[in-house]
Amino acid sequence: MRALSLESRSREPEKASKLPPGVERADRLDRMTQSGDTFPMIEDVYPEHGMLLGSVTPLLTVEVSRLGVPPLIDKGLEFTFTICSKVEPDPDAGPFDPVPTPVCVNSPGQVWGDTWRVPAGKLEWGKQYEWWVRVVDLDSGATAQSDKLLVTTGARQPLTSAHLGQRGSDGQEFLPVTGNYTSTFVDAQVAVAGPPLSVTRTYNSLDGRTTGIFAPAGPPRGTCASRRSRRLLT
């Protein structure tokens, strides 16, 4: 999973960098490491950007690495989660009309609390929200803040078979958008001339089919492999 951008420890705004994001991040990490202080680095967050939440009380999670050597009396890291309603601009609004203010919910500062569940009654179904997390190193004062992540609350729709067997954008077996876990198994394979002769099953955690010769794993994948393989096994 990709690491998210770091927020500068300085309280003053930084000048815009002309370096590519990856180079700028590496340069900042190098400078921070040489300073000798401890500082947090956000490695991963969940739920991810663009996800459909099947709950109005979602659990927000962050994974953080702490670089540097902490002092003998370690004060730890403080986590603050924020989730706000997504405000869409009004195309009919005039230049002097007030700008809509998003409704936000903040967690209390939690020392070593890298998860937070949004309280009941704060979110609504069928709405878009942006959430982020800010981490503060209580020993050095260094901070890190995640990007703003857009999520939507809503009940998951039943999947069609066309959605099954799909992997994530980076090839991972879990697809965050649908919540489906998929894994592939090769039951039989014979070396022949022409098209491959094999039986390959794809397991899907959201596949409701539990009967048939291929059991819950679902039908075989491929083109001509299924017919020829079935004859071979009978």
N, C-alpha and C positions, 0 to 999 in steps of 0.2 A: 504494500500500500504506500501511497505517496505521502511524504512528510509535508506539513503545511508551513506557510511562511511565518517567520519570526517577527515579533514586534520589538522594536528597539528598546533597550533599557533606559535610554535617555528620556527625560520628561519633555525635552524640546523637540519640535518637529525637525525631521531630517530633510536634507535637500534631495530632490528626485535623482535617482541613480540612472545612469545611461547604460549600466551593465545588464546583460540578460538575467532573468530572475534566478536561474540556477547558480550563475557565477556570483551574483550579488549575495545570495544566501550563504554560499561557501565562504566568501570573503568576510561576511559578518560573523559567522561561526568561528573563523580563524582569529579574528580580533577579540572576540569574547573569551575564547579559550586562553589566549595569551594574557588576558587581564588577571587571571588567577581566581576570579570569582566564580561562584556557582550560578547557573542559569538554566531555566527550563526550555525544552524543545518539544513542541507538539508533534507527535508521530502519526496519530490517527484519531479520527472522530467517528461517532455513530449516533444517530442515523446520518447517512451520507447525503450529499446534495442531490436533489431531485427525487428523493424517496417518497413513497406513499406510506403514511403512518396509519396503521389499523387501530389506533387508540388516540384518545384525547388527553391521555396522561402518559405520554411517551417517556422512556428512560433515556436521558442524554448521557453520553459516555465519551471520555477523552483518554487517550493513552499518551503519557508524557515521559520523556527521558530527562534526567537531570545531569547536566555536564558540569565538570569541575569537582573539586574535593570539598565536601561540606565541613563546617567547623565541628568541634567536639560537641557543642550544644546546638543541635540541629533543630531549627524552628520549623522546617518543612516547607511545603508548597501550599498555597491557598488558591482554591478554584472558585470562580464565579461564573455561573451559567446565565445566559440571557436568551429569551425567545420573544419575538415581536411579531405582531400581525403584519402581513405584507400589504403595504398601501400602494394602490395603483393610481397613477396620475389621472386627474379628471380632464378629458380633452375639452370640455366646455368651460373650464375654470378660466377666469380672467387673470391678468397680471397682478392684480391687487387682492385677489381672493386668498384667504388663509390656506396654508399648506396643511393637508391632513396629517395628524400626528399618529404614529403607530402605537398600539397598545402593547406594552412590554411587561414581561414577568421576569424577575431576577431571583436567583437563588441567593441565600445568605452565603457569606464567605465561608468556605469549607476547607479546613486544613486536612490535606491528604484525602479529600473527598472527590474522587475523580468520576463520580456518577451523580446524577440528580434526576429525580422523577418530577415532572411538571405536576403541580397540584390539580386536583379535580376542580372543575368549574372555570378554568382559565382559558382553555382552548375550545373551539367550536368545530363541529364536523363540516367538511367540505370547504375548508379555508386554507389559505397558504400562509406559511409562517417562515421567518428567517431566524436561525439560532446560531449562536457562537459561544465560545468559552474563553475566558481570560485567566491565565495562570500567573501567579506572583511568587517569586522566590523570597521568602520572608527573611532570609539571611543577607542576600545581596541587594534585594530590591529589583532584580531583573524581572522582566515580564515577557510573556508570549501570548499572542491572541490568534485564534483560528480565523479562517475566512468565514464570511457569512454564508450559511448553508440553507438553501430553500427546500422546504418540505411541505407536504400537503396532507391534511387529515381526511380520511375517507375509507370506507369499507372496500376491501379487495373484491374485485369482480371475478367470477369463475373463469378459470383459464381454459382456453381451447387447446387442443393438442398441438396447434401450430406454435404455441409458446413453450412447449415442453422440450427439453433437451438443449435449450439455449444456454450458453455460458456468458459470464460477465465480459465487460469491455476489455479487461486485461487477461482473459482466459480463465478466470477463477471459476470454480464449480458452483459457487453461490451467486445467484442473480438478484441483486438488491431490489430492483424495481418490482419483481414479481414475488420475491421471497422463496423461490424454488431452488432446491439443491439437486444437482444432477451429477451422475457418475456413470461411466460406460464400462461394460464388461464384454469380453470376447469369449463365448462359450465353446466355439469350434472353428477351426480354420484349416483349410486344405490347400496345398500349393497346386494350382492348375493353370493351364493356359487360358488366356482370355480374362474376362471379368473375375474379380476375387470371389472365392467361395468361402463364406464364413457366416457365422451367426453372431450378431452383435446386439446386445441389449443395452438400453439406456434407462437407468433408474431415475425417477423424478419424485421428489418428496411430496409434491402437490398433485400427483397423478392419482385420481380416485379409482381407477380400474384395479381390481384385485383378482379377477378371474382370467382364465385363458391359459394356453400352454406356456406362455412366457411369464406368468405370475405377476406380482406387482411391479416388476421392472419395466413392463411396457413392451410394445412390439419391437422387432429388430429394426435397426437402422440400415440404410443402404438401399440399393436399387434391386438388382437381380439376386442379391445374396440370400434373401429370405426364402424364396421358392426352392432354389437348388439345395439350400441347407436343410430345409425341412424334409425333402426327399431323402437326403443323405442320412438323416437321423432316424427315419422310419424303417 
